[in-house]
Amino acid sequence: MSDELRGVAREVPLTERDWQARVIDYARWCGWRHYHPHDSRRSAPGFPDLALVRRGRLVFAELKTNTGRLTVEQDAWLHDLAACEGVAAYCWRPCDWATVQRILR
């Protein structure tokens, strides 16, 4: 008998697009402005998916699925950005949702 027939809910993994929409919606709700480069082919390789700003805070976030992997370029951007005073840089996954909410609240 399948999980659905037994009444067991199975978690459907979020796509990166759905994960991004969730993060952007929550950020907007919390009063953050955001920028997302829509065409990564015209951006520097590895540049983070989101730049978020609110009340003098600047956050960059690379968004991955729970199984997605950072490229060398993505890791380098996050490392270099995090080294800048007053800048936070993260790789966020759906399993990090509670942390994302805490940071953006």
DOFI-781539 format. One record per residue (C-alpha): residue number from 1; residue in one letter; x, y, z. Coordinates in steps of 0.2 Angstrom, whole numbers, plus 5000, padded with zeros to 4 digits. Example, Ala and Ser with C-alpha at 12.3 -4.5 7.8 and 13.67 -1.06 7.14 Angstrom:
# residues 2
+-----+------+------+------+------+
| pos | code |   xx |   yy |   zz |
+-----+------+------+------+------+
|   1 |    A | 5062 | 4978 | 5039 |
|   2 |    S | 5068 | 4995 | 5036 |
+-----+------+------+------+------+
This chain:
# residues 105
+-----+------+------+------+------+
| pos | code |   xx |   yy |   zz |
+-----+------+------+------+------+
|   1 |    M | 5000 | 5000 | 5000 |
|   2 |    S | 5007 | 5017 | 4995 |
|   3 |    D | 5010 | 5031 | 5008 |
|   4 |    E | 4996 | 5041 | 5001 |
|   5 |    L | 4983 | 5027 | 5003 |
|   6 |    R | 4989 | 5024 | 5021 |
|   7 |    G | 4987 | 5043 | 5025 |
|   8 |    V | 5005 | 5046 | 5027 |
|   9 |    A | 5010 | 5063 | 5020 |
|  10 |    R | 5026 | 5062 | 5010 |
|  11 |    E | 5036 | 5079 | 5009 |
|  12 |    V | 5039 | 5084 | 4992 |
|  13 |    P | 5056 | 5092 | 4989 |
|  14 |    L | 5055 | 5111 | 4984 |
|  15 |    T | 5063 | 5116 | 4968 |
|  16 |    E | 5076 | 5129 | 4968 |
|  17 |    R | 5063 | 5141 | 4960 |
|  18 |    D | 5050 | 5137 | 4973 |
|  19 |    W | 5063 | 5139 | 4987 |
|  20 |    Q | 5068 | 5156 | 4980 |
|  21 |    A | 5050 | 5162 | 4979 |
|  22 |    R | 5047 | 5157 | 4997 |
|  23 |    V | 5063 | 5166 | 5003 |
|  24 |    I | 5058 | 5182 | 4993 |
|  25 |    D | 5040 | 5182 | 4999 |
|  26 |    Y | 5046 | 5181 | 5017 |
|  27 |    A | 5059 | 5194 | 5015 |
|  28 |    R | 5046 | 5206 | 5007 |
|  29 |    W | 5034 | 5202 | 5022 |
|  30 |    C | 5048 | 5207 | 5034 |
|  31 |    G | 5052 | 5223 | 5025 |
|  32 |    W | 5068 | 5218 | 5015 |
|  33 |    R | 5071 | 5225 | 4998 |
|  34 |    H | 5079 | 5212 | 4986 |
|  35 |    Y | 5088 | 5210 | 4970 |
|  36 |    H | 5089 | 5194 | 4960 |
|  37 |    P | 5099 | 5193 | 4944 |
|  38 |    H | 5086 | 5185 | 4932 |
|  39 |    D | 5099 | 5179 | 4919 |
|  40 |    S | 5114 | 5171 | 4927 |
|  41 |    R | 5122 | 5170 | 4910 |
|  42 |    R | 5124 | 5189 | 4910 |
|  43 |    S | 5131 | 5189 | 4928 |
|  44 |    A | 5148 | 5185 | 4935 |
|  45 |    P | 5149 | 5167 | 4937 |
|  46 |    G | 5144 | 5161 | 4954 |
|  47 |    F | 5136 | 5178 | 4960 |
|  48 |    P | 5123 | 5174 | 4974 |
|  49 |    D | 5105 | 5172 | 4969 |
|  50 |    L | 5099 | 5186 | 4981 |
|  51 |    A | 5105 | 5202 | 4988 |
|  52 |    L | 5094 | 5208 | 5002 |
|  53 |    V | 5094 | 5225 | 5011 |
|  54 |    R | 5085 | 5232 | 5026 |
|  55 |    R | 5089 | 5246 | 5039 |
|  56 |    G | 5108 | 5246 | 5035 |
|  57 |    R | 5110 | 5227 | 5034 |
|  58 |    L | 5116 | 5219 | 5018 |
|  59 |    V | 5113 | 5200 | 5016 |
|  60 |    F | 5118 | 5189 | 5001 |
|  61 |    A | 5111 | 5172 | 4999 |
|  62 |    E | 5114 | 5158 | 4987 |
|  63 |    L | 5099 | 5147 | 4987 |
|  64 |    K | 5101 | 5128 | 4984 |
|  65 |    T | 5089 | 5113 | 4986 |
|  66 |    N | 5093 | 5101 | 5000 |
|  67 |    T | 5104 | 5091 | 4989 |
|  68 |    G | 5111 | 5105 | 4978 |
|  69 |    R | 5130 | 5109 | 4978 |
|  70 |    L | 5139 | 5125 | 4978 |
|  71 |    T | 5151 | 5128 | 4963 |
|  72 |    V | 5168 | 5134 | 4966 |
|  73 |    E | 5163 | 5151 | 4960 |
|  74 |    Q | 5148 | 5152 | 4971 |
|  75 |    D | 5158 | 5147 | 4986 |
|  76 |    A | 5172 | 5160 | 4982 |
|  77 |    W | 5159 | 5174 | 4981 |
|  78 |    L | 5151 | 5169 | 4997 |
|  79 |    H | 5168 | 5168 | 5006 |
|  80 |    D | 5174 | 5185 | 4999 |
|  81 |    L | 5157 | 5194 | 5003 |
|  82 |    A | 5157 | 5187 | 5020 |
|  83 |    A | 5174 | 5194 | 5023 |
|  84 |    C | 5167 | 5212 | 5020 |
|  85 |    E | 5163 | 5222 | 5035 |
|  86 |    G | 5144 | 5223 | 5038 |
|  87 |    V | 5140 | 5210 | 5025 |
|  88 |    A | 5132 | 5193 | 5028 |
|  89 |    A | 5133 | 5179 | 5015 |
|  90 |    Y | 5124 | 5163 | 5016 |
|  91 |    C | 5120 | 5147 | 5007 |
|  92 |    W | 5102 | 5143 | 5012 |
|  93 |    R | 5093 | 5127 | 5009 |
|  94 |    P | 5075 | 5122 | 5013 |
|  95 |    C | 5081 | 5113 | 5028 |
|  96 |    D | 5088 | 5130 | 5034 |
|  97 |    W | 5070 | 5138 | 5035 |
|  98 |    A | 5070 | 5141 | 5053 |
|  99 |    T | 5087 | 5150 | 5052 |
| 100 |    V | 5082 | 5160 | 5037 |
| 101 |    Q | 5067 | 5166 | 5046 |
| 102 |    R | 5077 | 5171 | 5062 |
| 103 |    I | 5090 | 5180 | 5051 |
| 104 |    L | 5077 | 5190 | 5041 |
| 105 |    R | 5065 | 5194 | 5055 |
+-----+------+------+------+------+
